[in-house]
Amino acid sequence: MTLRIDPDHRRFRDIVRGKIKQDLRKYISNGELIGRKGRERVSIPLPQIKIPRFRFGSRDKGGVSQGPGQVGDAVGPGKPGDQPGAGKAGDQEGDHTLEVELSLNELAEIMGEELKLPRIEPRGKERIITQKDRYVGIRRTGPESLRHFKRTFRQALRREVAQGTYNAGQPIIVPIREDKRFRSWKTIPLPQSNAVMIFIMDVSGSMGDEQKEIVRTESFWIDTWLRSQYDGLETRYIIHDAGAKEVDHDTFFTTRESGGTMISSAYKLCAKMIEDEYPSTEWNVYPFHFSDGDNWSVDDTTICVDILKKQILPRVNLFCYGQVESPYGSGQFIKDLREQFRDQETVITSEIKNKEGIMDSIREFLGTGK
């Protein structure tokens, strides 16, 4: 039976989804959501949502459609001075913010609808399944190795008490065959990780805090979308300046380093990681590299192109390069990639000038559906 409140609840959820879609660009460009992210859900601050309803006005204000005003004017009392803090104390309520919790899958669905992202088409084995035995109950038959001692003892005690043979002075309980209880199990399929994202970030001296924040925010939304497309997803992190190393999540987003830039060091580490741990027949691999486009030399760029052609691109679904605009970076690397891979569908490049450009960059990266 459907409760009367269910249609109202669905209607409210639709209103919330509409409001989030309307302001999606603001949410995507704002790193605040990352701080509100839980394990499964994320809190989104929304202006107070009021369901439309009729309100009775004062009797001394005339009838319907009477009084001063022009088409398009807001209905209701205005705010004195239209400035925060302006005017005298009043007796009216102010605007309040409502926090709404959404699952990460719901958030990914909203983003996919708004950005018109296609579903991912996996390569290799779409799903890797293992089996696991889980104990789910108790039954009367089974092997002695699965006998449940407490349940068996309790049943034997209950039987002796019911038969009047229990001796409290000499409490010896001897279970018989009918008393024995055994654990029962069920074999369930377990989806394992079948996709991996490898985030690579330039942490050289030319990458400032603002550029790293852009990478952090865009990585969150890319991660949210890809997790909605795969049952399991692993994430690896590589940072580089003149050398490259693998780090954990927190280090990736908080590292402040300086020095030169040799992008080939990161590509070599990425290629080795894929070759050793993620065969293309079983894994869907997505490297995302973010940099300001400043590389040590033309020779190192030539090495990067060679590694991409021979070692990385044959093994990945998609290779994405995002170039964050920096006042200190030359911005040359994206031009070299576009020149070398202009006809390569698995290479996507994107220029990110500021936080407002994150949404367009995500659309460029994920809009291919690969």
Secondary structure in CASP SS format (residue, H / E / C, confidence):
PFRMAT SS
TARGET T0000
AUTHOR 0000-0000-0000
METHOD secondary structure of the structure
MODEL  1
M C 1.00
T C 1.00
L C 1.00
R C 1.00
I H 1.00
D H 1.00
P H 1.00
D H 1.00
H H 1.00
R H 1.00
R H 1.00
F H 1.00
R H 1.00
D H 1.00
I H 1.00
V H 1.00
R H 1.00
G H 1.00
K H 1.00
I H 1.00
K H 1.00
Q H 1.00
D C 1.00
L H 1.00
R H 1.00
K H 1.00
Y H 1.00
I H 1.00
S H 1.00
N C 1.00
G C 1.00
E H 1.00
L H 1.00
I H 1.00
G H 1.00
R C 1.00
K E 1.00
G C 1.00
R C 1.00
E C 1.00
R E 1.00
V E 1.00
S E 1.00
I E 1.00
P E 1.00
L E 1.00
P E 1.00
Q C 1.00
I C 1.00
K C 1.00
I C 1.00
P C 1.00
R C 1.00
F C 1.00
R C 1.00
F C 1.00
G C 1.00
S C 1.00
R H 1.00
D H 1.00
K H 1.00
G C 1.00
G C 1.00
V C 1.00
S C 1.00
Q C 1.00
G C 1.00
P C 1.00
G C 1.00
Q C 1.00
V C 1.00
G C 1.00
D C 1.00
A C 1.00
V C 1.00
G C 1.00
P C 1.00
G C 1.00
K C 1.00
P H 1.00
G H 1.00
D H 1.00
Q C 1.00
P C 1.00
G C 1.00
A C 1.00
G C 1.00
K C 1.00
A C 1.00
G C 1.00
D C 1.00
Q C 1.00
E C 1.00
G C 1.00
D C 1.00
H C 1.00
T E 1.00
L E 1.00
E E 1.00
V E 1.00
E E 1.00
L E 1.00
S E 1.00
L H 1.00
N H 1.00
E H 1.00
L H 1.00
A H 1.00
E H 1.00
I H 1.00
M H 1.00
G H 1.00
E H 1.00
E H 1.00
L H 1.00
K C 1.00
L C 1.00
P C 1.00
R C 1.00
I C 1.00
E C 1.00
P C 1.00
R C 1.00
G C 1.00
K C 1.00
E C 1.00
R C 1.00
I C 1.00
I E 1.00
T E 1.00
Q E 1.00
K E 1.00
D E 1.00
R E 1.00
Y E 1.00
V E 1.00
G E 1.00
I E 1.00
R E 1.00
R C 1.00
T C 1.00
G C 1.00
P C 1.00
E H 1.00
S H 1.00
L H 1.00
R E 1.00
H C 1.00
F H 1.00
K H 1.00
R H 1.00
T H 1.00
F H 1.00
R H 1.00
Q H 1.00
A H 1.00
L H 1.00
R H 1.00
R H 1.00
E H 1.00
V H 1.00
A H 1.00
Q H 1.00
G C 1.00
T C 1.00
Y C 1.00
N C 1.00
A C 1.00
G C 1.00
Q C 1.00
P C 1.00
I C 1.00
I C 1.00
V C 1.00
P C 1.00
I C 1.00
R H 1.00
E H 1.00
D H 1.00
K C 1.00
R C 1.00
F E 1.00
R E 1.00
S E 1.00
W E 1.00
K E 1.00
T E 1.00
I E 1.00
P E 1.00
L E 1.00
P E 1.00
Q C 1.00
S C 1.00
N C 1.00
A E 1.00
V E 1.00
M E 1.00
I E 1.00
F E 1.00
I E 1.00
M E 1.00
D E 1.00
V C 1.00
S C 1.00
G C 1.00
S C 1.00
M C 1.00
G C 1.00
D H 1.00
E H 1.00
Q H 1.00
K H 1.00
E H 1.00
I H 1.00
V H 1.00
R H 1.00
T H 1.00
E H 1.00
S H 1.00
F H 1.00
W H 1.00
I H 1.00
D H 1.00
T H 1.00
W H 1.00
L H 1.00
R H 1.00
S H 1.00
Q H 1.00
Y C 1.00
D C 1.00
G C 1.00
L C 1.00
E E 1.00
T E 1.00
R E 1.00
Y E 1.00
I E 1.00
I E 1.00
H E 1.00
D C 1.00
A C 1.00
G C 1.00
A E 1.00
K E 1.00
E E 1.00
V E 1.00
D C 1.00
H H 1.00
D H 1.00
T H 1.00
F H 1.00
F H 1.00
T H 1.00
T C 1.00
R C 1.00
E C 1.00
S C 1.00
G C 1.00
G C 1.00
T C 1.00
M C 1.00
I H 1.00
S H 1.00
S H 1.00
A H 1.00
Y H 1.00
K H 1.00
L H 1.00
C H 1.00
A H 1.00
K H 1.00
M H 1.00
I H 1.00
E H 1.00
D H 1.00
E H 1.00
Y C 1.00
P C 1.00
S C 1.00
T C 1.00
E C 1.00
W C 1.00
N E 1.00
V E 1.00
Y E 1.00
P E 1.00
F E 1.00
H E 1.00
F E 1.00
S E 1.00
D C 1.00
G C 1.00
D C 1.00
N C 1.00
W C 1.00
S C 1.00
V H 1.00
D H 1.00
D H 1.00
T H 1.00
T H 1.00
I H 1.00
C H 1.00
V H 1.00
D H 1.00
I H 1.00
L H 1.00
K H 1.00
K H 1.00
Q H 1.00
I H 1.00
L H 1.00
P H 1.00
R H 1.00
V C 1.00
N C 1.00
L C 1.00
F E 1.00
C E 1.00
Y E 1.00
G E 1.00
Q E 1.00
V E 1.00
E C 1.00
S C 1.00
P C 1.00
Y C 1.00
G C 1.00
S C 1.00
G C 1.00
Q C 1.00
F H 1.00
I H 1.00
K H 1.00
D H 1.00
L H 1.00
R H 1.00
E H 1.00
Q H 1.00
F C 1.00
R C 1.00
D C 1.00
Q C 1.00
E C 1.00
T C 1.00
V E 1.00
I E 1.00
T E 1.00
S E 1.00
E E 1.00
I E 1.00
K C 1.00
N C 1.00
K H 1.00
E H 1.00
G H 1.00
I H 1.00
M H 1.00
D H 1.00
S H 1.00
I H 1.00
R H 1.00
E H 1.00
F H 1.00
L H 1.00
G C 1.00
T C 1.00
G C 1.00
K C 1.00
END
